[in-house]
Amino acid sequence: MKPTLVILAAGMGSRYGGLKQLDEVGPNGEAIIDYSLFDAIRAGFGKVVFIIRRDFEDAFKERFDKKLKGKINVEYVFQELTDLPAGFSVPEGREKPWGTGHAIRAARNVVKEPFSAINADDFYGFEAYETVARFLTGDVDDNQYAMVGYRLDKTLSENGSVSRGLCVTNAQQNLVDIEELTQITNETEGIFYYKDNEKVGLKGYETVSMNFWGFHPSLFTHLEEGFVSFLKEKGNEMKSEFFIPMYVDELIKAEKTEVKVLTSNASWFGVTYQEDKPVVKDRINQLIAEGKYPSKLW
């Protein structure tokens, strides 16, 4: 059975301004999401599920239906504020959905096979899709999930500091903890982050999480249980979010699953601000020049 790719594309990108998921960065108008699809198809994925807002539907279908026909099966699922377990309702005044865990949960009725979940606006690289596809067609089971880990120095920004989740693993390369590091900068004398106002050095080869996951469909049962607990505790908060990394960490700590950290030589890059766009265009043009992608994907 071929694995499925779940793309989290419901966010608007408030810091960016506009629908950055479809912003053109390739030489023939390709968005980052086009490169994700291209890589997933050649890595052996059989279906893509777009998690979107209902008002994005026409734009996404116009963009993808024709070009993907015959290449990969396509489903559209809506992340909606009102999609809640029985017995719960949206608190008055709440406007935003409930985070990435809620977004993945929205795919529960269309995903019955092992799957990956990614961010729509992150470029992960073909090697990462190839690595996770091997896991999803071989080692995954209801007690074994995976996360693609990246070398820290291949995820840094030229435009300022970043936050990254530092992966702590055991001898079996299973994830034990994710330590959130903030204000990571790549300076002349090395890579540093700040902890309690103290500057701490990093090597650059540390493994970090960029939210590229490999899951068994058993995750949906866990998500339902976890989301109910979350809503009981924080459901009345206006901006509370059910984040997938935090919930996976809960599953690990409760010994309900193990998460294998898959290493890859792929380079990650993404668009957070408008100022990042020229850098992304340059990186894509470089990969095309190296023969890793055709100048026209479709």
Stockholm file with secondary structure:
# STOCKHOLM 1.0

chainA/1-298         MKPTLVILAAGMGSRYGGLKQLDEVGPNGEAIIDYSLFDAIRAGFGKVVFIIRRDFEDAFKERFDKKLKGKINVEYVFQELTDLPAGFSVPEGREKPWGTGHAIRAARNVVKEPFSAINADDFYGFEAYETVARFLTGDVDDNQYAMVGYRLDKTLSENGSVSRGLCVTNAQQNLVDIEELTQITNETEGIFYYKDNEKVGLKGYETVSMNFWGFHPSLFTHLEEGFVSFLKEKGNEMKSEFFIPMYVDELIKAEKTEVKVLTSNASWFGVTYQEDKPVVKDRINQLIAEGKYPSKLW
#=GR chainA/1-298 SS CCCEEEEECCCCCTTTCSCGGGCCCSTTSCCHHHHHHHHHHHHTCCEEEEEECGGGHHHHHHHHHHHHTTTSEEEEEECCTTCCCTTCCCCTTCCSCCCHHHHHHTTTTTCCSCEEEEETTEECCHHHHHHHHHHHTTTCBTTEEEEEEEEGGGSCCTTSCEEEEEEEECTTSBEEEEEEEEEEEEETTEEEEEETTEEEEECSCCEEEEEEEEECTTHHHHHHHHHHHHHHHHTTSTTCCCCHHHHHHHHHHTTSCEEEEEECCCCCEECSSGGGHHHHHHHHHHHHHTTSSCSSCC
#=GC SS_cons         CCCEEEEECCCCCTTTCSCGGGCCCSTTSCCHHHHHHHHHHHHTCCEEEEEECGGGHHHHHHHHHHHHTTTSEEEEEECCTTCCCTTCCCCTTCCSCCCHHHHHHTTTTTCCSCEEEEETTEECCHHHHHHHHHHHTTTCBTTEEEEEEEEGGGSCCTTSCEEEEEEEECTTSBEEEEEEEEEEEEETTEEEEEETTEEEEECSCCEEEEEEEEECTTHHHHHHHHHHHHHHHHTTSTTCCCCHHHHHHHHHHTTSCEEEEEECCCCCEECSSGGGHHHHHHHHHHHHHTTSSCSSCC
//
